[in-house]
Amino acid sequence: MNENRVERYFEIKNFRNIGLSKPQCLVLNSSLNKNHLGNVVYLVGPNNSGKSNVLDALELFSMNQISRKDIPDFDEKDPTPELSFVTYENEITIKQTKSLKLQNKSAGFSIKNSEVSYSKDLLPSQEALDFALNVIRFMVQNGHGNLNEYGGIFNAAISTSKYTHNPKVFQDVHKALVTTWGINEYKRFTAYDPTKIEQWIKELTTDENNDIEKTFFDQYAYKLIPNIVRFKNLDIKQTMFIVNSGEIKQSQFLTNLLGSIGYEIDDLISVYSKFNERKTRGTLVNTQQKINELLESVTTRFNKLYFLENKKYRFEIILDPTQVNFQIYLDQLPLNFDSQSTGFKWFFNFYFTLVSQKNLEAGDIIIMDEPATNLHVKGIEELRDFMREYAKKNKFVFVISTHSPFFIDVDYLENVRVVNREGNESVISSKFHVLEKNDIDSLGPIKQALTVGRHILISPIQKTIFVEGLTDYAYLTTFKQHFKIDDIVFLPISGLNDGDKEKSIKTDKDLFEAMLKIEKNPTLLVDADTPGLAVYKRANDKYAGRIDVIKLSDADASFIKIEDLFESGEIGTKTFSDAVTFKNYVVLSKISSKTKERFKKLLEYLRG
């Protein structure tokens, strides 16, 4: 375990071709802070690598629909598929697992830390349930209490034990028992061990203070287990754009459209109801004007995302006495939706379906399989940026499988998850920064997964600067974006010396040789501390003119380590979680002007 590791992740074990040798983890977030949840995770990998199976696993976990067809079909041991949603913080793990064996039961939570290891199921133990059932039988058969209100529940419990597999029914039974006789009635049954009775009472009693989900929500203000939804295209047709006034409620398209601008469908129904009562045409005219004013902001955003430089789409609602009309214009030309390109149709559906979602909350997950395949390059890049900002704003997590290199932003490499085949099984690499000593190219696995050259991910006109690990990468890309600098690219590497002189010399040589294979004349940024100066000297001694090594102190003598550029207390520990959290969610208005000035000075120096 990494010190100070904080994560929300999805664990897959024995599901189809995933997690056979060991469970595979898909990291979703590196912070549990509600304001830090917004994220876009990209699954990349060759065809048939298992990306779609990862998405299916997420969806089936949410739907609780794991089936025998999800058992790996090439394993003679017939292992049980298990899917788990996990939160980990400060060596405390909360995990909810669902498996084929638990399909008819409510899956439990396991909680572990360095001192305690215990489980709490959402259902009490079978012993506690059997005890409660015997109490109910005794009470009913001996005519105790008023059974009028709960008689049906008690009789059902006595005649069958099926309620023990249904948490909702059990909760009703237990509530009825406690309401009718009280908790202390359990203690009358002296044939049972009193210590056992006390334990069963704890299991049977709904104590909100001990409820894991409620405790988590009280602490973090979002649900421990998120909603997981798969984005699906609504097959939109031109005929959907005309809706009879009496059928407004049945129109999913109109519901989505109005939802995207924050206008309730019930309000429009009410407007038509008033119009039909009073026959005042002005009611419809005023409402039409209000809706179209709201549509203007949506139209502006849509045009920016769809990226038309010279022409603009415009959307308009027309409220007639008997029907609602929706019209799309390109400049002043009215369009027939059915005649538009496949790419336009997909993007239109994505935009209005996604933005109108009402049932999503902070921390929820939206999964998408190969989106935007019909969009042009600039459209994909704009969509990528929109989804990232939309996720941040609403605290959602998108999990997207893609073959498109244009979804990958080299300033956000920490969001890429590589799915590959090793033999018969799929493996997930969730942290691109964990690099082997003999592979310093952080783009290597991504290039291989997308089957593209480096020039596709990084423009040849951009200057690439290799930096020492993820934290330096995170800080530098954060300020690069803040200052809107796009002519340099930072890439994290591993392999720099670790203080052992003999080992360092060998490691540096391997590092330098590997860098030269990636770029003809690479640039490396190092700290100006003792190890960094040693790297600088060895590079100049052996690779002068071939590798440009820049020290932080070259930009300013006071810059020794990257942390020196910050004012005290502005950054956390030098860990993956803290670095990613800083990079993706830092509010730069809270960073001091001195820190910004220092980073601007460094960036300007690096640009040359």
N, C-alpha and C positions, 0 to 999 in steps of 0.2 A: 504494500500500500504506500502511496506517496503521502508525505506529510502535508497536512492542510488541504488534502484533496476534497473538493466539493463537486458533486455531480448528480444529475438526474440521468439515468440511462435505462435502456431496454435490454433485457438479457434473453437470449434465445438458446434453448437446449433441445437437441433431438427433434428439431422441427424440419421436416423434409430433408434438405441437404445441409442444414445449418446446425452447428453446435454438437457435432458428433464426438469429436475427440475431447473438446472442452467447450463450455458455454461461450457464446459470442456476444459481445457487448456493443450496443449502438449508443454512443454518448449523445445526449440531446442538449444538455446545458451544463455549464461549469459554474453555476451559481444557483442557490435556492431563493435568492432575493426576488420578490415579485417583479420589481422594476428591471430585472436583468434577464427575464425569461425569453423575450422576443428573439427568435433565431431562425435561420434557414439552414437546414442540413442537406447536403448534396451527396447522394449515393452514386458513385461512379464505378464502373467496372465493365469488362468485356461482356459480350452477349453470353447468356446462359451462365452467368457468374452467381446469380442468386439474388439480384437486387429486388426483383418483384416478390420473391419469397419473404424478404425482410419486410416489405410493405404489407404483405398479406398477414404476416405474423402480428404486426401492430394492430391491424384491423380486427383479426380474429380474437386477439386478447380483449379488445374493447367489447366485442359482440359475444364473448364467451362461447365461441362456436368451434373450438378445436375438435377435429374428428379423426377417425382412423386413417383417412386418406393423407393426413399430415404426418403419419409415422414414416420414418425413412424406409424406403422400399428396398434398399440394398444392404440393410443390416439385419443379419439373421437373428439377433438378440431381441428384435421387436421392442426397442426402447420407447419410453413414454415421452411424448412431446411436452415440454414445459416452457411457458412464457412468463417472464417476470418484469414488473415495473419497479425500479429501485431508486431510492434517494440515499445519498451517502454524504455525510458531513461530520468532520471531526471524529472519524473512526466509528461513527454510529451509522448503521445500515438499517433502512426500513424497506422491506421487500414484500410485494404482493405477487404470489405465484398462482398461475392458472395452468392446469394440465388436463390431459385427457381423462385422468382418474377423477378430477374434481368437477366434471361437467355438470353434475346435478347437485352440486353443493356450492356454498359460498366460500370462495377461496380465502385463506387467512393471511394475516400479516406476520412476518417474522421480523424481530428486531434484535440486532446484535451490536455490542460494542466491546471494548477491550476488557470490561469487567463483568458484564452480564450477557448471558445468552439465553433467551427465552422466546416463546411464541405466544401470540394472542390471536385466536381465530375469531372471525366474525360470528361464528356459531359456538355455543358452549360445547364441552366434551360430550361424548355419547353417554358417559356415566351420569353427568348432570341432567341430560335430557331424560334418561330412563328414570331417574329419581323424581323429576318433575312430573313425569307421566304417571308414576305410581301414586304420587300425592293427589293428583287430579282424580284418578280412579277411586281412591279411598274417599275423598271428599264427596264426589258425586254419588257413589254407591251408598254412602251413609247419610245422604240428604243434608249435608252441611251447607249453609249459606243460601243466598238467593240466586237461583240459576236462570232466572227469566232473561236477563240481558245477555249472558254468555253461554247459555245452555247449548246452543248449536256448536259453538267452538269446542266446549268440553266433550260433548258426545262424539264429535268428529275425532278428537284426540284419543279418546278411549277406543274407538273402533278401528283406528289405523295409526301407524307410526310414521306415515309419510310426511307429516308436518316437520319431522326432525331434519328433513332435507330441504326445507323451504324456509329461509330466514324470515320472510314476511309473515307466514302463517305462524311460525314459532313465536315471533314477537307478539302477535295477537293473543296466543295461548297464554304466554307468560304474563302479559299485561292483565288478562282476564283473571288469572289465578291470584296475582298480587292484589288487584283491585277488590276481589271478592273476599279473600281470606287474610291477606297481609303476609309480609315476608316472614314474620315470626312463626307462622303456622308450620313452616318447613321444620322448625326445630322440635316439634312435638313427636316426630317419628324417631323414637329412641332405639329402634332396631338398627339404625344406621350409626356409624361412627360419627360423633359430634364434630370432629375435626374435618371429616369429609364433607359433612353438611355445610359447614362454614365456607369451605372452598367452592362447593356447588352453588351456594347462594351468591357468591361473588361472580361466578360465571353466568348465573341466570339473571342477575340484576344489571339493568342497563344504567351504567354509571357514566354520565357524559364526561366527567373529569378524567376517566381512564380510557376514553374512546380515542383510538389512535388518529383516526381521520379528523375528528373534531379538534384534538390537540394540535395537529399539524395546521389545520385551517386557522385556528386562533393565533398561531405563531407567525404564519407566512401569508395569510389572507388569500389563499387560493387552495384548490383541492389537491389532496395528496395523489389521487389517481385521476388523470385528466380524461376529458372526452377525447376520443380519437375518431376523426371523420375522414372519409376518402372523398376527395373532390371528384365529382362526376359531371360530365357535360350534360346539360339540358338540351335536348334536340330541338333547338329553336327554329320555328318556321315563320314565314311572313304572316300566315293566318293567325298566329298568336298575338299579333300587334293590334287586332281589332277585337274588343271584348264588349259583349252586350252588358248594359248597365245592371241587369239583374243577375249576371254571372261573374261579377268582379271577384268575389270571394274564392271562386274556383280556379282563377287564373294564377298559376305558379309564376309565370313570367311577370305579370303585373305586380305580384307580391314582391318578387325579387327586385324589380326595377324601383318601386317606391321605397322598399327597405334600404336600398343603396343610398338614398338621399335623406333617410330619416323620416319619411312620411308614412304614417300608418295606413294600411289598407282599409281598416275599419272607419277611419275618418273620411275616406272617399265614399264608402258605402253610405255613411251618414249624410254626406253632401247630396248624394243622389236622392236619398230619402226625403230630405228637405225640399229639394227641387220638385219632386213628384207631388208633394203636399201643396206647395205654394205656387208652383209654376213660375218661379222667378229666375229668369235666365242669368241674371247677374250673379247668382250663387255659383253657377258653373264657371262663369267667366273669371270671377275672382279666384276661385280655387285653381283653375287652369293656369292663371298668371303666377300664383304662388308656387305651384309644382314646377313650372318651367324656370322660375328663378332659382329654385333649388337644383335643377338639372344643369344649370350653367356651370357650376363648379365641377360637377361630374364630367361634363363635356370637356372642360379645360384639361382636367387630369387625364382623361381618356386619350385625347389628342397627343398629349406629351408622351404618354406611354406607348401609344401605337406609332408614334414618330412619323408624322407626315409634315414635311417642312413647308410645302407650298399650299397644301389644301387642308381644310379642316372639316371634321365631322361635326354635326350639330344634331341634338336630340330634342324632340318636341312632343308634348302631350296635348291632345285636342279632346276636350270634353263636350261631346254632342249630347242632346237630350236623351238619346237611346243607347249610346255606346261610347266607349273610351278608345281613342285612336293613339297609337304611338308611331311617330314618323322619324326616320333617319334621313339626314341631308348630308351631302358632300358639297361643301360651300352652299349654293342655293339649289342644287339638283337633288330632288327626292329620289331615294334609293329603294329598290326591292331587296330585302334581306336575302332571299333565296338565291339571288344572282351574284352575291358577293363571294370573295375568295374564301377558301377553307380557313386560312390563317386569320382573317378578319372575324369569321364566325366564331372560331375558337376563342379568340381574345375577348370578343364581346361577351360571350357566355361566361368566361372566367371572371371578367371584371364585375359584371352585374350579379353573378351568383355568389362570388366570394364576399364582396363588400356588403351584400344584403344579409349575410349570416347573422342570425339573432341568438342562436343557441350556444355560441362559443364563448368561453370565458378565459381569463388569464391562465396560462399554462397548458391550454388545450393544444392538440396536435392535428394538423391537416396534412394528409398524405396525398401525393400526386405521382403518377407513374408516367414518365416521359412527356411532360407538358411542353406546349409551344413548339412542337416539331415543325409546324408550318409557318412560323414567324421568321422574318429575315433577321440577320445578325444584330442590327441595331435594336430591333424590336425585342429580341431576347435579352440583350444587355439592359435595356430600359425596364423590362419586366423583372429581371433579377433584382435591380435596385429598388423597384417599387415593392416587391415582396419582402425584401429585407426591412425597409422602412415601415411597411404595414405590419410586419411581425413585431418589430420593436414597439410600435405605437400601441398595439393591442395585446402584447405579451403572448402571442401565439408562437408555436414552433411548426414550421413547414418541414416535412421530410420528403425530398424530391429525388426520384431516380432519373438520371439523365445520361445521354450520350453526347450532349452538346458541350464542347469546350467553352462556349460563349456564356454558359451559366457560371463558369468558374472565374472568380475574381481573385487575382493574386494578392490582393490586400486583405483577403478573408480566407486564407488557406486553412485556417483552423476549423472551418465549417465543412470541409470535405471528408467524406468517409469512403474508403476504397474497399470494394467487395471483390474478392478474387476466389478462384477455385484452387484448392490444393488436394489433388486426388479426386475423391468423390464428394468432398464437402466444400462448403463456402466458408470463408473466413472474412471477418470485418476488421479493418484497421481504422480506428476512430481518432487517432491522434497522429497527425502527419509529422509532428515535431519529434516523435520518438524514432530516431534514425540510427541505423547501424553505423559503426565506426568506418566501415568500408563503403558506405553509401551516403555521401553528404548532400546529394541533390534532393531537396524536399519536393521538387516537382516530378522526380523520377516515377514514383508509383502512380501519380495522376496522369502523366503522359502515357504510361503503359496502359492504364485502365481505359483511357479515351482514345488510344491508338492515334495520337497526334504528336507533331513535333513541338519543340519548345517555342518556336516562333509563333505558334497559334495562341499560346497562353500569354506570351510577353512580346510586345511589339519590338522589332529590331531597333527602333529609334529610341527606346527607353534604356536608360543606363541601369544595369543591375548591380546592386551592392549586397554582398553576402555579409550577414551579421551573426553574432555569437548567440544563437538560440532563440527561443520563443519570446522571452520577455523583451529583448532588444527589438525584435521584429514587431511585437505588439505596440510598444511605445512609439517607435518610429513611424509605423503605418498610421497610427492614430493621429499624430500631428501632421503627417503628410496630407491626410485627408482634410484635416482642419484648415490647413493653409492652401488647399486645392492645388497641390503639386502633383503633376501627372507625368513628368518626364524621367522619374526614377522609380525603380522597383526594388524592394527589399526582400531578400530570401534568407530564412534561418538555416543555419548549418550546425552539425555536430562534428566532433573530432578535434577540437582545439586542445592544447596541452593541459594536463591535469596536475602539473607540479613535479612529476617524475622526469628528471632531465633526459635520461636515455630514451624512455618511452615517448616523451614529448617530441624529440627530434624525429623519431620514426613516424609518429602520428602526424606531425606537421608536414612531413614529406608526402605521406599518403594523401593528406588533405590538399596540399598544393597541386599534386598531380591530378587528383580527381577534379579540382576546380578548373584546371586547364582543359580537361576533356569536355567540360560543360560550356566554357566560354574561352575564346581565343586570348583575351586579355582581361581576366577577371579582376574585380575590385573587392577587397576585404576590409571591413571596418572592425577594429579591435579596441579594447579598453587600453588606457595608458597606464595600467598597473604593471607589476613585474611580469606576470605571465604574458600579457598583451605585448609588452615591449620585447619579450623574448621571441614571440612569433614575428613581430615586425623585423627584428634583426635577422632572423634566419631566412625570411623571405627576401630581404634585400641582399643577403650574402649569396644565396643560391638561385634566386629567381628574379633578379633585378631586370627590369624592362619587360618582364612577362606577367608578373602579378603586381598589382598596385595595392599596397597595404596602407590604409589610412588609420592613424590613431585619433581617438576622440580629442586629445589635446592639440591636434593640429588645427582644430577649429577654434579652440580656446584653451589656454593653459590650465584653467580651473576644471576642465572636463576630464576627469580620470576614469570614472565608471559612468554608465548611462544613468544610474540613480542620482549622480551628482547634479544632474540638470533639473531635478525636482526640488521644490521647497519641502521642508520637513512635514511628514504626515500625509503627503498627497498620494502615495502608493502603498500597497500592501506588501506581502511577502513575495519572494521571487519564485512563484510556483505557477504551474499551468493555469489553475483555476483563477488566481488573482490577475494574471497577465491577460487572459481572455476577457475576464470581467472588465478590467480597466479599458481594454481596447474597444470592446463592443458597446459598453454602456456608460463610459465616463462622460460626465457632464462638464464640458470644457469651460463653461462659465464659472465652475467652482475651482478650476486650476488657476493658480496665480499668474499674473501678467509676467512676472519674472521668469517663471517656468516656460511660458509660451515664447518669450523672447529668446531664451537659451536654445530651445528646440528649433526655432526659426533660424537662428544663427548657424546651428549645426547643419540643418537641411540645405541652407543656401550654400554653405561651404561644400557639401557633398555634391551639389549640382554642378559645381565647377565654374 
